[in-house]
Amino acid sequence: MRDYRKIKTAIGIELAAIAVSVAILGIHGMWSSQKSDSMESASGKLFMDEIEDNANTDSGGEKKDYIKWVDFDVTAEAMKQAYQYDVDTYGKEIHLDWIDLLAIMGAKNGGDFKKYKSEDMSEAVEKLLSADSTVEEYTKDMKYFSYYREAYGAVLEGMVGEYKIECAGENGNQQWKSCYGLKAFNPIAKGFPYSDYDDFGAARSYGYRRSHLGHDMMGQVGTPVISVESGRITALGWNQYGGWRIGLESFDGRRYYYYAHLRQNRPYAEGLKVGDVVQAGDVIGYMGRTGYSKTENVNNIDEPHLHFGLQLIFDESQREGNGEIWVSAYELVKFLSANRSEVSRNDETKEWTRVYQMQDMAVEEYTKTKE
């Protein structure tokens, strides 16, 4: 099945892609609600005005104003550079937002980060810091900046900000430290080895031919699996494709994280249930090899691994069905490898928990809205 991440900006290619995707989406509708690594959805870029008009119009001719295509090709190197500029300028007269910087690079390169050069971002930063130009002024002639800002924001919003972290103080006492920076974590706990490669879009055949819409991280059974972002647990239980799995949704409703193939018998952190609010860095489950079976609690996956998937939601209609948007998390996971949650084991319960607690301001804000 065709890999729609490769669709680029040429009008002829995009027109053909839309025509082909209509046929594929008919098949997609039969199984998209599974919320598993069997899921497939059309993905790509809509750049030309004519293409955008067609793609954002429903069957009744009503114009839609939400994004339906996203390719997240931003490299870990670009994220790291933009993030450092964000942190370095925090609290200063001009604070540079890392997502703004990445969107500027995306608009300049048509979303193709193979063309990305670190000096291009440095040049943009120099102009923005010179006070000669605001982001709005700098991007006013970039036709697709707003698209990339919203698309990349959907992936990265909430991963950088203010938080408090518990740390070791003098005399070994624990103390709280106020921080600004990366508050999202790699899906695998610190100290646990894993291997991975860019497998998004690879062929899968269990049940039927489909594309792999996730990122596999190979490791050992029982490896603690970490909440990448603070959010709400929205799904737990068995899925024949993903085995024991967890669904975690960001507070803004834009990101749905899918963790699959968890451990047999004890897949989840003790006491975890649907509706729970978790902090970024919490242990939520354990790596395994369950799945590929209609019968619950079966190990039918050959190699233990975590299937980590990331779905973007711009409209409620995209949560289930033909409009689902799944993006590659390979480069994002690579970027997050710089921040892995340290955990410790309780020998009595055999449960792993984080060593240093965290207070995410986003959790406090979300809790206030629910009071």
KEMARTI-99852 format. One line per field, with one value per residue (C-alpha): residue number from 1; residue in one letter; z, x, y. Coordinates in Angstrom, 1 decimal, decimal comma, always signed. Layout:
! residues N
num	c(NUM/...) .
residu	c(a/...) .
Z	c(Z/...) .
X	c(X/...) .
Y	c(Y/...) .
This chain:
! residues 371
num	c(1/2/3/4/5/6/7/8/9/10/11/12/13/14/15/16/17/18/19/20/21/22/23/24/25/26/27/28/29/30/31/32/33/34/35/36/37/38/39/40/41/42/43/44/45/46/47/48/49/50/51/52/53/54/55/56/57/58/59/60/61/62/63/64/65/66/67/68/69/70/71/72/73/74/75/76/77/78/79/80/81/82/83/84/85/86/87/88/89/90/91/92/93/94/95/96/97/98/99/100/101/102/103/104/105/106/107/108/109/110/111/112/113/114/115/116/117/118/119/120/121/122/123/124/125/126/127/128/129/130/131/132/133/134/135/136/137/138/139/140/141/142/143/144/145/146/147/148/149/150/151/152/153/154/155/156/157/158/159/160/161/162/163/164/165/166/167/168/169/170/171/172/173/174/175/176/177/178/179/180/181/182/183/184/185/186/187/188/189/190/191/192/193/194/195/196/197/198/199/200/201/202/203/204/205/206/207/208/209/210/211/212/213/214/215/216/217/218/219/220/221/222/223/224/225/226/227/228/229/230/231/232/233/234/235/236/237/238/239/240/241/242/243/244/245/246/247/248/249/250/251/252/253/254/255/256/257/258/259/260/261/262/263/264/265/266/267/268/269/270/271/272/273/274/275/276/277/278/279/280/281/282/283/284/285/286/287/288/289/290/291/292/293/294/295/296/297/298/299/300/301/302/303/304/305/306/307/308/309/310/311/312/313/314/315/316/317/318/319/320/321/322/323/324/325/326/327/328/329/330/331/332/333/334/335/336/337/338/339/340/341/342/343/344/345/346/347/348/349/350/351/352/353/354/355/356/357/358/359/360/361/362/363/364/365/366/367/368/369/370/371) .
residu	c(m/r/d/y/r/k/i/k/t/a/i/g/i/e/l/a/a/i/a/v/s/v/a/i/l/g/i/h/g/m/w/s/s/q/k/s/d/s/m/e/s/a/s/g/k/l/f/m/d/e/i/e/d/n/a/n/t/d/s/g/g/e/k/k/d/y/i/k/w/v/d/f/d/v/t/a/e/a/m/k/q/a/y/q/y/d/v/d/t/y/g/k/e/i/h/l/d/w/i/d/l/l/a/i/m/g/a/k/n/g/g/d/f/k/k/y/k/s/e/d/m/s/e/a/v/e/k/l/l/s/a/d/s/t/v/e/e/y/t/k/d/m/k/y/f/s/y/y/r/e/a/y/g/a/v/l/e/g/m/v/g/e/y/k/i/e/c/a/g/e/n/g/n/q/q/w/k/s/c/y/g/l/k/a/f/n/p/i/a/k/g/f/p/y/s/d/y/d/d/f/g/a/a/r/s/y/g/y/r/r/s/h/l/g/h/d/m/m/g/q/v/g/t/p/v/i/s/v/e/s/g/r/i/t/a/l/g/w/n/q/y/g/g/w/r/i/g/l/e/s/f/d/g/r/r/y/y/y/y/a/h/l/r/q/n/r/p/y/a/e/g/l/k/v/g/d/v/v/q/a/g/d/v/i/g/y/m/g/r/t/g/y/s/k/t/e/n/v/n/n/i/d/e/p/h/l/h/f/g/l/q/l/i/f/d/e/s/q/r/e/g/n/g/e/i/w/v/s/a/y/e/l/v/k/f/l/s/a/n/r/s/e/v/s/r/n/d/e/t/k/e/w/t/r/v/y/q/m/q/d/m/a/v/e/e/y/t/k/t/k/e) .
Z	c(+0,0/-1,0/+1,7/+1,7/+3,7/+0,4/-1,2/-2,0/-3,4/-7,2/-8,4/-10,6/-7,7/-5,2/-7,6/-8,2/-4,5/-3,6/-6,3/-5,0/-1,4/-2,0/-3,0/-0,1/+2,5/+1,5/+2,8/+5,7/+7,1/+7,8/+10,5/+11,6/+14,8/+16,1/+17,4/+16,9/+14,8/+12,1/+11,5/+8,3/+7,2/+4,3/+5,2/+3,3/+2,6/+1,0/-0,4/-3,6/-3,1/-5,4/-3,6/-0,2/-1,4/-2,5/+0,5/+3,0/+1,5/+2,7/+0,5/+0,9/-0,4/+3,0/+3,5/+6,4/+8,3/+10,0/+8,8/+7,2/+6,1/+8,1/+7,4/+10,4/+8,9/+11,4/+12,4/+16,0/+15,1/+14,1/+17,2/+19,4/+17,9/+18,1/+21,6/+22,7/+21,3/+23,1/+26,5/+26,0/+25,4/+28,1/+30,4/+28,1/+26,3/+23,1/+23,8/+20,8/+20,6/+19,3/+17,4/+15,6/+14,5/+13,2/+11,4/+9,7/+8,6/+7,4/+5,4/+3,8/+2,9/+2,0/+5,0/+3,6/+6,4/+4,2/+3,0/+6,5/+7,4/+10,9/+9,6/+8,1/+11,6/+13,0/+10,4/+11,2/+14,9/+14,3/+12,5/+15,1/+18,0/+16,3/+17,1/+13,4/+12,9/+14,9/+14,0/+12,3/+10,2/+9,4/+8,2/+6,5/+3,0/+3,9/+2,5/+4,4/+7,7/+9,5/+8,3/+9,6/+12,8/+13,5/+12,3/+14,2/+17,2/+17,2/+17,6/+20,0/+22,0/+25,7/+25,6/+26,6/+29,4/+33,2/+35,7/+39,1/+39,6/+42,7/+43,0/+45,5/+47,7/+50,4/+52,9/+50,6/+51,2/+48,4/+47,3/+44,6/+41,8/+39,4/+35,8/+32,3/+29,5/+28,2/+30,2/+27,9/+28,2/+26,1/+26,2/+27,7/+31,2/+31,9/+32,2/+30,1/+26,7/+23,5/+19,7/+17,0/+13,4/+11,2/+10,5/+10,0/+6,9/+6,8/+5,5/+8,0/+7,1/+10,2/+9,3/+6,0/+4,2/+5,8/+6,7/+10,1/+11,7/+14,7/+16,0/+17,3/+20,2/+20,8/+24,3/+27,2/+28,6/+31,7/+30,7/+32,3/+29,7/+30,4/+29,9/+27,3/+28,2/+31,0/+30,1/+30,6/+30,2/+27,7/+26,8/+28,5/+27,5/+24,8/+21,1/+18,8/+16,8/+19,7/+22,5/+25,9/+25,1/+26,6/+25,1/+26,5/+25,4/+25,9/+27,8/+24,7/+22,9/+19,9/+20,6/+21,2/+22,3/+21,7/+23,6/+22,4/+22,9/+26,6/+29,0/+29,5/+32,8/+34,3/+31,5/+33,4/+36,3/+39,5/+39,9/+36,5/+35,1/+32,4/+33,4/+35,4/+35,0/+34,7/+34,8/+32,1/+33,3/+35,2/+34,7/+33,1/+31,8/+30,9/+27,6/+26,3/+23,2/+23,4/+20,4/+17,0/+18,6/+19,2/+22,4/+25,3/+27,1/+24,3/+23,3/+19,5/+18,8/+18,1/+19,5/+22,7/+21,8/+22,5/+19,6/+20,2/+18,0/+17,7/+16,3/+15,7/+16,1/+14,6/+14,5/+16,5/+13,2/+13,1/+16,3/+14,6/+11,0/+7,6/+8,7/+11,3/+11,1/+12,3/+12,1/+12,4/+15,9/+15,1/+15,1/+18,1/+20,1/+19,2/+20,4/+23,6/+24,3/+26,1/+28,7/+30,2/+33,4/+36,2/+38,0/+40,9/+41,7/+44,8/+45,5/+47,4/+44,8/+41,8/+40,6/+39,1/+39,9/+39,0/+41,4/+41,1/+41,2/+38,9/+39,1/+35,6/+35,4/+32,7/+35,2/+37,6/+34,9/+33,7/+37,2/+37,9/+34,8/+36,1/+39,6) .
X	c(+0,0/+1,3/+3,1/+1,5/+4,3/+6,1/+3,5/+5,1/+4,1/+4,0/+0,4/+0,3/+1,4/-1,0/-4,0/-3,1/-2,6/-6,1/-7,7/-5,9/-6,6/-10,3/-10,1/-7,9/-10,0/-12,9/-10,8/-9,5/-13,0/-13,4/-10,7/-9,7/-11,7/-9,4/-7,0/-4,0/-0,9/-3,1/-4,5/-3,8/-4,8/-3,9/-1,2/+0,8/+0,8/-1,8/+0,0/-1,7/-4,9/-6,9/-5,9/-6,6/-10,1/-11,0/-9,5/-11,2/-14,7/-17,2/-19,7/-22,2/-19,8/-19,3/-15,7/-13,9/-11,2/-9,2/-6,0/-6,5/-2,9/+0,3/+3,8/+6,0/+9,5/+11,2/+14,6/+15,8/+18,7/+16,3/+14,2/+17,3/+18,5/+15,1/+14,6/+17,9/+17,1/+13,8/+15,4/+18,2/+15,8/+13,3/+12,7/+14,5/+13,0/+12,6/+11,6/+11,8/+9,2/+10,8/+7,7/+7,7/+11,3/+10,5/+7,5/+9,7/+12,1/+9,2/+7,7/+11,1/+11,8/+8,3/+8,3/+11,3/+13,9/+16,4/+17,0/+17,4/+20,6/+21,4/+22,7/+19,3/+17,7/+20,6/+20,1/+16,4/+17,1/+19,6/+17,0/+14,3/+16,6/+17,7/+14,3/+14,1/+11,4/+8,8/+7,7/+4,6/+6,6/+9,3/+6,7/+4,2/+5,3/+5,6/+2,3/+2,3/+3,8/+0,4/-0,1/+3,2/+2,8/-0,5/+0,7/+3,9/+2,2/-0,2/+2,8/+4,9/+2,7/+2,9/+6,3/+8,2/+7,2/+7,3/+7,3/+8,7/+10,8/+11,9/+15,6/+18,3/+19,3/+21,9/+22,3/+20,4/+17,1/+14,6/+13,6/+11,6/+13,1/+11,3/+12,3/+11,6/+12,4/+11,7/+8,9/+8,2/+9,9/+11,1/+8,6/+11,2/+12,5/+16,1/+18,6/+16,6/+18,2/+16,2/+16,8/+14,8/+14,8/+12,4/+9,7/+6,7/+4,8/+6,5/+4,3/+2,3/+0,2/-1,6/-5,3/-4,7/-2,0/-1,6/+1,0/+2,6/+1,5/+3,7/+7,2/+8,5/+11,1/+12,6/+13,7/+13,1/+9,8/+9,0/+10,8/+8,9/+6,9/+6,7/+4,0/+5,6/+3,3/+1,0/-2,6/-5,6/-5,8/-8,6/-8,2/-7,0/-7,7/-7,2/-7,0/-6,3/-3,7/-2,0/-2,6/-2,7/-2,6/-2,9/-4,4/-3,2/-4,7/-3,1/-5,1/-5,6/-7,1/-4,6/-2,5/-3,4/-0,5/-0,9/+1,2/+0,7/+2,0/+2,3/+3,3/+1,3/-0,7/+0,5/+0,6/-0,2/+1,1/-0,7/-4,0/-4,0/-7,5/-9,4/-9,9/-6,7/-4,6/-0,9/+2,2/+4,8/+7,5/+5,1/+5,4/+2,1/+2,9/+5,4/+6,8/+5,8/+4,8/+1,1/-1,3/-2,1/-4,8/-8,6/-8,0/-7,0/-3,6/-1,8/+1,8/+1,9/+4,5/+7,9/+10,1/+9,3/+8,8/+6,7/+4,6/+4,4/+1,9/+1,0/-2,3/-3,1/-6,7/-7,7/-11,5/-13,6/-14,4/-10,7/-10,7/-12,2/-12,6/-11,4/-10,0/-7,4/-4,0/-1,0/+2,5/+6,0/+7,4/+10,9/+12,7/+10,6/+11,6/+15,2/+14,9/+13,2/+16,1/+17,8/+15,0/+14,4/+12,5/+14,6/+12,7/+13,2/+11,7/+9,7/+10,9/+7,7/+5,2/+7,6/+6,3/+8,5/+7,9/+9,6/+12,4/+11,8/+8,2/+7,1/+4,6/+3,5/+1,7/-0,5/-1,9/-2,8/-4,5/-6,4/-7,5/-8,8/-11,0/-12,6/-13,3) .
Y	c(+0,0/+3,4/+5,4/+8,8/+10,4/+10,7/+12,9/+16,3/+19,6/+19,2/+19,8/+16,7/+14,5/+16,0/+15,7/+12,1/+11,5/+12,8/+10,6/+7,5/+8,3/+8,3/+4,7/+3,8/+5,6/+3,3/+0,4/+2,4/+2,9/-0,8/-0,9/+2,6/+2,5/-0,3/+2,4/+0,1/-0,2/-1,6/+1,8/+3,7/+7,1/+9,4/+11,9/+14,5/+18,2/+20,5/+23,5/+24,7/+26,8/+24,5/+21,4/+23,0/+24,1/+20,6/+18,8/+21,2/+21,0/+18,4/+16,5/+19,3/+21,9/+23,5/+24,9/+23,3/+25,2/+22,4/+20,6/+17,2/+16,4/+16,5/+15,2/+15,6/+15,4/+17,7/+16,3/+15,8/+18,1/+20,9/+20,4/+20,5/+23,7/+25,5/+24,3/+25,7/+29,1/+29,0/+28,1/+30,6/+33,5/+32,6/+35,6/+38,0/+40,9/+38,8/+35,2/+33,0/+30,2/+26,9/+26,0/+29,4/+28,7/+25,2/+26,5/+29,2/+26,5/+24,4/+27,3/+27,9/+24,3/+23,2/+20,9/+18,9/+19,0/+17,2/+20,7/+22,1/+23,8/+25,0/+28,3/+29,1/+29,0/+31,0/+33,6/+33,8/+34,1/+36,9/+38,9/+38,2/+39,2/+42,4/+43,9/+44,8/+42,2/+40,4/+36,8/+38,3/+40,7/+38,1/+35,6/+37,9/+36,8/+33,1/+31,8/+28,5/+29,6/+29,5/+25,9/+24,8/+26,7/+24,9/+21,5/+21,5/+23,0/+20,1/+17,8/+19,8/+22,1/+21,4/+19,8/+22,9/+25,2/+25,9/+23,1/+22,1/+19,0/+17,2/+16,9/+15,9/+18,8/+19,3/+16,5/+14,2/+15,9/+16,1/+19,6/+21,3/+23,3/+25,7/+25,1/+26,2/+23,8/+20,3/+18,7/+15,8/+12,4/+9,6/+6,7/+4,3/+4,8/+5,9/+3,0/+0,6/-0,2/-0,2/-0,2/+1,4/+2,6/+4,6/+2,1/+4,4/+3,3/-0,2/-3,1/-5,2/-8,2/-9,5/-9,6/-7,7/-5,7/-2,3/+0,4/+0,6/+3,9/+4,0/+3,7/+0,4/+0,5/-3,0/-3,9/-6,3/-7,6/-5,6/-2,4/+0,5/+2,6/+6,3/+9,0/+11,2/+14,2/+15,0/+14,1/+11,9/+8,1/+7,5/+3,9/+0,7/-3,0/-5,5/-5,0/-7,9/-5,9/-4,0/-6,5/-4,8/-1,1/+2,4/+5,5/+8,9/+12,2/+15,6/+18,2/+20,4/+17,3/+17,7/+14,6/+11,0/+8,7/+5,0/+2,5/-1,1/-4,7/-4,3/-7,1/-10,2/-10,6/-7,2/-4,7/-1,5/+0,4/-0,6/+1,1/+2,8/+3,4/+5,2/+8,9/+9,1/+12,3/+11,4/+13,6/+13,5/+11,1/+8,7/+5,0/+3,9/+0,4/-2,3/-3,4/-6,9/-8,8/-9,2/-8,9/-10,3/-12,4/-12,1/-14,0/-11,7/-11,9/-13,8/-13,4/-13,6/-10,9/-12,4/-9,7/-7,7/-4,0/-0,9/+0,3/+4,0/+5,9/+9,6/+10,8/+14,4/+15,7/+19,1/+18,3/+15,8/+14,0/+12,9/+10,9/+7,8/+6,8/+7,9/+11,3/+10,0/+11,6/+9,6/+11,0/+9,5/+9,7/+8,5/+11,9/+13,1/+10,0/+10,7/+14,3/+13,1/+10,7/+13,6/+13,5/+10,0/+9,5/+7,9/+5,1/+2,7/-0,7/-1,7/-5,2/-6,1/-5,0/-5,4/-2,1/+0,7/+4,3/+7,6/+8,7/+12,5/+13,8/+16,6/+19,4/+20,3/+23,6/+22,2/+19,7/+22,4/+24,4/+21,4/+20,5/+24,0/+23,8/+20,6/+21,9) .
